[in-house]
């Protein structure tokens, strides 16, 4: 039988995952190459980390620019990743489906 689940994309069956804060969003999710939309208040030099489905650090960098950043993560395996951005004691996270 079919179940009507609100919020699912009817073509893929995948539900979009919202950011935990409005400070960090993904331009498209799921995607193979994430583009982050970052609140400019984080500023250049913010620390960005990506954790794999097992919680291991998969990518770590400092931002050279803000507002829209494409991450070079095409080589990672499929799964649900956590992207974390930290600056001046503030933290924002978002889930990314690859």
N, C-alpha and C positions, 0 to 999 in steps of 0.2 A: 504494500500500500504506500501511498505518497503522503508525506507530511508537509504542511505549509509552515516553514520556519522563517520568521521575519528577519530581514537583514542579509539574507544570502543572495549572492549573485545567481540568477537563474541559469546562466550559461556554464558557470564553473562549479557552483555549489559551495563556493568559499565565501566566508564572511569577512568583511573588511575589519582589520584590527585597528582601533583608534589609539592615538597617543595617550599616554598617561597624563600628559600636560599639553597645553596648547602651544608650548614653546618649541616642540620638535614634531614634525610630521613627515610622512613619506609621500612623495608625489604620486606614486602608484604602488599598490600592494595587493596581491603578490607581484613580484618582478624578479628578473635575474640580475639587474644592475640598479640598486636603489639610489634614488635622488632624494636627499634630505632637504626639507624646507625648515630653516632654523630661524628662530626669533633673533633679530640683530642684537638684542641686549646681551647675548652670550659673548660676542666679540671674537676677534682673531686670537688664536692661541688656546682656545678651549680644547679640552681633551675629549677625544671621541674613541670609544671602544665598542667592539662588536663581539658578542659572546655566542658560541655555537649552541645547538640544542642540549648538549651535555653540561653547559655552563663554563666551558673553557674559553679563554681569550683567543679569538680568531683574527682580530685586527685591532691595531692601536695606532693612533696618530694625533697630531695637534693640527687644528684647523688653520689653514693659511688665508681663508676667506670665510665669510658668513653669508647667510640668507639662503643660498641654494648650492648644495655640494653633492657631486656624484661620487659614489664610493666605488673603488676598483675591486669588487668582490665577486666577479664572475667565476672564479675558480673554486669557490666554496661548494660543498655538497648541498643538495636540497634539504630543507628543513625549516624550523622556526627559530629565528635568531633574535637576540635582544641587542638593540643599539642604545648605547648610553652616552650622554653628553654632559660634561661637568665643567664648571667655571665659577670661580669665586664663591665656593660653598653651595652653589645651586646645581641641581641634577635634573635632567629630563631623560626619559626613556621612551622607546617605541619598539614594538614587535614587528619584525620583518619576515615575510613568508617568501622563501625562495623555492 
